[in-house]
């Protein structure tokens, strides 16, 4: 998982402008968990590619999505599989995974 995460960050690396103003963007992990679950439900049982869950090149969005995937794995909602070393990672719903409970939205780091 970490190697796939590093490849994703490297692939989506943005060049920093000369002058920037950094603003905090709020993207709750619980919200992103719900979005990942919805994408998997829409796939109607077909596994999704790991990289397909990262549609935005924003570093913040990539990190929050990665944490959401880890949290969903920990909760037993999704399964991440990889056939061989360095092969693509696929993500699918765990059998019996239903809607996220309301407490999930309380997760915010």
N, CA, C and O of each residue as an XYZ file, in Angstrom:
436
protein
N       0.828     -1.186      0.000
C       0.000      0.000      0.000
C       0.879      1.259      0.000
O       0.602      2.215     -0.723
N       1.923      1.248      0.805
C       2.768      2.440      0.891
C       3.463      2.719     -0.443
O       3.606      3.877     -0.835
N       3.893      1.669     -1.141
C       4.536      1.870     -2.432
C       3.552      2.477     -3.433
O       3.912      3.377     -4.193
N       2.326      1.991     -3.433
C       1.304      2.541     -4.326
C       1.022      3.998     -3.964
O       0.819      4.831     -4.848
N       1.008      4.305     -2.671
C       0.786      5.673     -2.209
C       1.923      6.584     -2.673
O       1.676      7.696     -3.142
N       3.172      6.115     -2.543
C       4.317      6.906     -2.994
C       4.273      7.149     -4.500
O       4.551      8.254     -4.966
N       3.920      6.108     -5.259
C       3.820      6.264     -6.715
C       2.754      7.292     -7.066
O       2.941      8.103     -7.973
N       1.638      7.256     -6.347
C       0.550      8.202     -6.605
C       0.994      9.634     -6.323
O       0.716     10.541     -7.108
N       1.681      9.834     -5.205
C       2.175     11.171     -4.884
C       3.186     11.642     -5.922
O       3.161     12.800     -6.337
N       4.068     10.751     -6.337
C       5.073     11.121     -7.333
C       4.413     11.458     -8.667
O       4.805     12.413     -9.336
N       3.426     10.679     -9.042
C       2.722     10.890    -10.307
C       1.998     12.230    -10.320
O       1.946     12.896    -11.354
N       1.445     12.624     -9.194
C       0.629     13.837     -9.117
C       1.359     15.025     -8.504
O       0.731     15.988     -8.065
N       2.678     14.953     -8.476
C       3.459     16.032     -7.874
C       3.236     17.333     -8.644
O       3.327     17.380     -9.871
N       2.951     18.355     -7.904
C       2.735     19.669     -8.510
C       3.941     20.547     -8.255
O       4.552     20.475     -7.189
N       4.285     21.365     -9.213
C       5.370     22.320     -9.009
C       4.809     23.520     -8.255
O       3.769     24.072     -8.613
N       5.508     23.900     -7.225
C       5.038     25.007     -6.389
C       5.273     26.333     -7.096
O       6.340     26.545     -7.673
N       4.304     27.217     -7.058
C       4.516     28.551     -7.629
C       5.511     29.328     -6.767
O       5.772     28.957     -5.623
N       6.061     30.403     -7.321
C       7.047     31.190     -6.592
C       6.458     31.826     -5.341
O       7.092     31.828     -4.286
N       5.254     32.363     -5.455
C       4.597     32.983     -4.311
C       3.305     32.221     -4.042
O       2.479     32.039     -4.936
N       3.146     31.789     -2.824
C       1.926     31.062     -2.477
C       1.398     31.524     -1.138
O       2.127     32.038     -0.290
N       0.138     31.326     -0.986
C      -0.498     31.552      0.300
C      -1.178     30.230      0.654
O      -2.052     29.759     -0.072
N      -0.777     29.652      1.749
C      -1.324     28.367      2.148
C      -2.561     28.596      2.998
O      -2.529     29.297      4.009
N      -3.654     27.981      2.557
C      -4.905     28.076      3.299
C      -5.337     26.675      3.700
O      -5.178     25.718      2.942
N      -5.872     26.575      4.875
C      -6.344     25.285      5.357
C      -7.628     24.942      4.633
O      -8.590     25.709      4.613
N      -7.606     23.747      4.034
C      -8.813     23.259      3.387
C      -9.371     22.129      4.240
O      -8.661     21.193      4.609
N     -10.620     22.236      4.533
C     -11.245     21.228      5.371
C     -11.840     20.131      4.498
O     -12.781     20.373      3.741
N     -11.298     18.947      4.603
C     -11.828     17.781      3.909
C     -11.866     16.658      4.946
O     -10.887     15.929      5.109
N     -12.984     16.519      5.639
C     -13.078     15.516      6.697
C     -12.898     14.099      6.154
O     -13.414     13.752      5.092
N     -12.163     13.300      6.902
C     -11.928     11.915      6.505
C     -13.246     11.155      6.443
O     -13.440     10.329      5.550
N     -14.152     11.420      7.377
C     -15.452     10.742      7.373
C     -16.228     11.005      6.093
O     -16.876     10.109      5.554
N     -16.158     12.238      5.612
C     -16.837     12.584      4.356
C     -16.210     11.821      3.194
O     -16.921     11.302      2.333
N     -14.879     11.752      3.169
C     -14.201     11.049      2.081
C     -14.471      9.543      2.164
O     -14.551      8.876      1.133
N     -14.610      9.003      3.378
C     -14.958      7.592      3.546
C     -16.318      7.313      2.907
O     -16.494      6.308      2.219
N     -17.267      8.204      3.138
C     -18.596      8.048      2.544
C     -18.525      8.100      1.021
O     -19.210      7.336      0.340
N     -17.705      8.990      0.488
C     -17.554      9.106     -0.964
C     -16.934      7.845     -1.565
O     -17.349      7.399     -2.635
N     -15.943      7.272     -0.882
C     -15.314      6.039     -1.359
C     -16.330      4.899     -1.347
O     -16.416      4.125     -2.301
N     -17.097      4.801     -0.261
C     -18.121      3.752     -0.179
C     -19.160      3.912     -1.287
O     -19.590      2.924     -1.881
N     -19.559      5.139     -1.563
C     -20.544      5.395     -2.623
C     -19.982      4.997     -3.992
O     -20.700      4.417     -4.807
N     -18.728      5.298     -4.246
C     -18.100      4.913     -5.516
C     -18.080      3.389     -5.663
O     -18.303      2.862     -6.753
N     -17.815      2.694     -4.568
C     -17.793      1.226     -4.617
C     -19.202      0.660     -4.818
O     -19.377     -0.329     -5.529
N     -20.189      1.277     -4.204
C     -21.578      0.824     -4.412
C     -22.004      1.031     -5.866
O     -22.663      0.172     -6.452
N     -21.625      2.172     -6.444
C     -21.967      2.451     -7.836
C     -21.296      1.477     -8.799
O     -21.792      1.248     -9.902
N     -20.178      0.911     -8.384
C     -19.466     -0.059     -9.223
C     -20.211     -1.395     -9.283
O     -19.829     -2.286    -10.043
N     -21.251     -1.532     -8.501
C     -22.137     -2.712     -8.510
C     -21.365     -4.026     -8.375
O     -21.548     -4.953     -9.164
N     -20.513     -4.087     -7.376
C     -19.826     -5.338     -7.095
C     -18.492     -5.511     -7.815
O     -17.724     -6.416     -7.489
N     -18.217     -4.660     -8.781
C     -16.925     -4.743     -9.474
C     -15.876     -4.011     -8.641
O     -16.158     -2.944     -8.096
N     -14.682     -4.565     -8.537
C     -13.631     -3.857     -7.796
C     -13.169     -2.622     -8.557
O     -13.219     -2.581     -9.786
N     -12.723     -1.623     -7.817
C     -12.190     -0.401     -8.407
C     -10.672     -0.401     -8.269
O     -10.123     -0.968     -7.324
N     -10.012      0.234     -9.212
C      -8.567      0.375     -9.125
C      -8.239      1.410     -8.048
O      -8.921      2.427     -7.925
N      -7.210      1.148     -7.288
C      -6.760      2.036     -6.211
C      -6.617      3.468     -6.719
O      -7.123      4.398     -6.092
N      -5.940      3.654     -7.839
C      -5.672      4.993     -8.362
C      -6.934      5.720     -8.826
O      -6.941      6.949     -8.903
N      -7.996      4.983     -9.135
C      -9.223      5.634     -9.597
C      -9.926      6.408     -8.480
O     -10.794      7.236     -8.755
N      -9.562      6.147     -7.235
C     -10.175      6.838     -6.109
C      -9.471      8.154     -5.776
O      -9.792      8.804     -4.781
N      -8.512      8.539     -6.613
C      -7.751      9.764     -6.408
C      -7.920     10.675     -7.629
O      -6.971     10.864     -8.390
N      -9.124     11.243     -7.824
C      -9.367     12.028     -9.034
C      -8.739     13.420     -9.017
O      -8.634     14.057    -10.065
N      -8.323     13.900     -7.856
C      -7.784     15.251     -7.757
C      -6.296     15.194     -7.419
O      -5.892     14.404     -6.566
N      -5.469     16.021     -8.075
C      -4.029     15.981     -7.825
C      -3.591     16.704     -6.555
O      -2.397     16.768     -6.264
N      -4.532     17.244     -5.803
C      -4.208     17.964     -4.577
C      -3.599     17.007     -3.541
O      -4.141     15.935     -3.273
N      -2.473     17.413     -2.974
C      -1.795     16.591     -1.963
C      -2.716     16.316     -0.769
O      -2.752     15.201     -0.248
N      -3.454     17.338     -0.343
C      -4.383     17.174      0.775
C      -5.427     16.120      0.445
O      -5.710     15.241      1.260
N      -5.996     16.206     -0.741
C      -7.032     15.250     -1.146
C      -6.464     13.830     -1.225
O      -7.131     12.872     -0.833
N      -5.255     13.696     -1.722
C      -4.622     12.372     -1.822
C      -4.420     11.779     -0.436
O      -4.720     10.606     -0.216
N      -3.918     12.570      0.495
C      -3.651     12.070      1.846
C      -4.951     11.713      2.564
O      -5.037     10.661      3.198
N      -5.961     12.575      2.471
C      -7.240     12.303      3.130
C      -7.881     11.049      2.532
O      -8.442     10.237      3.268
N      -7.808     10.882      1.215
C      -8.370      9.685      0.584
C      -7.634      8.434      1.053
O      -8.260      7.415      1.345
N      -6.311      8.510      1.126
C      -5.522      7.368      1.590
C      -5.891      7.003      3.028
O      -6.055      5.825      3.346
N      -6.021      8.003      3.893
C      -6.425      7.738      5.279
C      -7.834      7.156      5.346
O      -8.110      6.284      6.170
N      -8.729      7.639      4.477
C     -10.094      7.110      4.434
C     -10.083      5.638      4.045
O     -10.811      4.836      4.630
N      -9.268      5.278      3.067
C      -9.162      3.875      2.646
C      -8.629      3.015      3.785
O      -9.152      1.930      4.038
N      -7.592      3.490      4.477
C      -7.051      2.735      5.608
C      -8.097      2.551      6.709
O      -8.214      1.468      7.283
N      -8.848      3.602      6.998
C      -9.881      3.525      8.037
C     -10.988      2.549      7.630
O     -11.479      1.790      8.465
N     -11.380      2.563      6.363
C     -12.410      1.623      5.879
C     -11.912      0.179      5.944
O     -12.684     -0.735      6.234
N     -10.629     -0.022      5.677
C     -10.053     -1.367      5.814
C     -10.084     -1.798      7.277
O     -10.442     -2.934      7.589
N      -9.709     -0.891      8.166
C      -9.686     -1.187      9.598
C     -11.075     -1.545     10.115
O     -11.225     -2.428     10.959
N     -12.094     -0.844      9.596
C     -13.473     -1.098     10.018
C     -14.077     -2.327      9.348
O     -15.194     -2.725      9.679
N     -13.351     -2.933      8.407
C     -13.855     -4.129      7.738
C     -14.910     -3.829      6.683
O     -15.726     -4.694      6.365
N     -14.907     -2.620      6.138
C     -15.895     -2.237      5.118
C     -15.424     -2.542      3.704
O     -16.235     -2.804      2.816
N     -14.095     -2.507      3.493
C     -13.553     -2.757      2.160
C     -12.407     -3.755      2.236
O     -11.846     -4.016      3.301
N     -12.081     -4.300      1.077
C     -10.947     -5.216      0.950
C     -10.044     -4.673     -0.149
O     -10.512     -4.330     -1.235
N      -8.759     -4.598      0.135
C      -7.774     -4.204     -0.869
C      -6.968     -5.449     -1.226
O      -6.440     -6.133     -0.350
N      -6.882     -5.732     -2.514
C      -6.148     -6.918     -2.960
C      -5.118     -6.536     -4.009
O      -5.260     -5.555     -4.739
N      -4.069     -7.360     -4.049
C      -2.997     -7.177     -5.020
C      -2.525     -8.570     -5.403
O      -2.103     -9.342     -4.542
N      -2.592     -8.895     -6.679
C      -2.269    -10.243     -7.146
C      -0.794    -10.587     -6.966
O      -0.464    -11.689     -6.527
N       0.092     -9.656     -7.300
C       1.535     -9.880     -7.218
C       2.209     -8.618     -6.702
O       1.600     -7.549     -6.652
N       3.481     -8.758     -6.319
C       4.244     -7.568     -5.937
C       4.236     -6.567     -7.082
O       4.419     -6.937     -8.241
N       4.027     -5.322     -6.758
C       4.038     -4.208     -7.711
C       2.876     -4.240     -8.705
O       2.844     -3.433     -9.635
N       1.936     -5.143     -8.528
C       0.741     -5.172     -9.378
C      -0.229     -4.103     -8.887
O      -0.090     -3.580     -7.782
N      -1.209     -3.789     -9.724
C      -2.215     -2.801     -9.338
C      -3.024     -3.307     -8.146
O      -3.262     -4.506     -8.004
N      -3.437     -2.380     -7.301
C      -4.267     -2.703     -6.139
C      -5.720     -2.468     -6.523
O      -6.059     -1.437     -7.103
N      -6.577     -3.433     -6.194
C      -8.010     -3.260     -6.418
C      -8.711     -3.184     -5.069
O      -8.275     -3.777     -4.083
N      -9.806     -2.439     -5.056
C     -10.565     -2.233     -3.829
C     -12.001     -2.649     -4.085
O     -12.596     -2.271     -5.093
N     -12.553     -3.430     -3.167
C     -13.945     -3.863     -3.301
C     -14.620     -3.817     -1.938
O     -13.968     -3.776     -0.895
N     -15.947     -3.824     -1.982
C     -16.720     -3.830     -0.742
C     -16.591     -5.179     -0.059
O     -16.589     -6.222     -0.712
N     -16.486     -5.148      1.242
C     -16.499     -6.381      2.028
C     -17.916     -6.926      1.999
O     -18.874     -6.155      1.953
N     -18.060     -8.233      2.025
C     -19.405     -8.818      2.047
C     -20.157     -8.301      3.259
O     -19.649     -8.315      4.380
N     -21.374     -7.848      3.013
C     -22.217     -7.352      4.088
C     -21.936     -5.908      4.490
O     -22.540     -5.395      5.433
N     -21.022     -5.252      3.778
C     -20.752     -3.841      4.109
C     -21.954     -3.009      3.700
O     -22.349     -2.987      2.534
N     -22.520     -2.332      4.669
C     -23.682     -1.493      4.369
C     -23.316     -0.036      4.609
O     -22.134      0.301      4.669
N     -24.283      0.807      4.742
C     -24.035      2.243      4.917
C     -23.165      2.485      6.144
O     -23.252      1.764      7.138
N     -22.341      3.495      6.055
C     -21.508      3.856      7.196
C     -22.387      4.353      8.330
O     -23.397      5.020      8.105
N     -21.991      4.021      9.552
C     -22.767      4.520     10.677
C     -22.506      6.012     10.869
O     -21.547      6.563     10.328
N     -23.361      6.643     11.633
C     -23.297      8.098     11.792
C     -22.019      8.556     12.481
O     -21.580      9.685     12.265
N     -21.421      7.719     13.293
C     -20.213      8.116     14.013
C     -19.034      8.327     13.074
O     -18.082      9.018     13.438
N     -19.070      7.752     11.879
C     -17.959      7.883     10.938
C     -17.680      9.343     10.611
O     -16.523      9.740     10.480
N     -18.733     10.144     10.478
C     -18.549     11.536     10.126
C     -17.872     12.340     11.239
O     -17.454     13.476     11.016
N     -17.764     11.760     12.425
C     -17.105     12.453     13.522
C     -15.598     12.383     13.398
O     -14.895     13.130     14.079
N     -15.076     11.501     12.544
C     -13.635     11.368     12.381
C     -13.137     12.579     11.596
O     -13.525     12.777     10.445
N     -12.295     13.369     12.205
C     -11.717     14.519     11.531
C     -10.354     14.764     12.156
O     -10.250     14.976     13.364
N      -9.335     14.736     11.358
C      -7.976     14.865     11.871
C      -7.435     16.233     11.595
O      -6.297     16.532     11.955
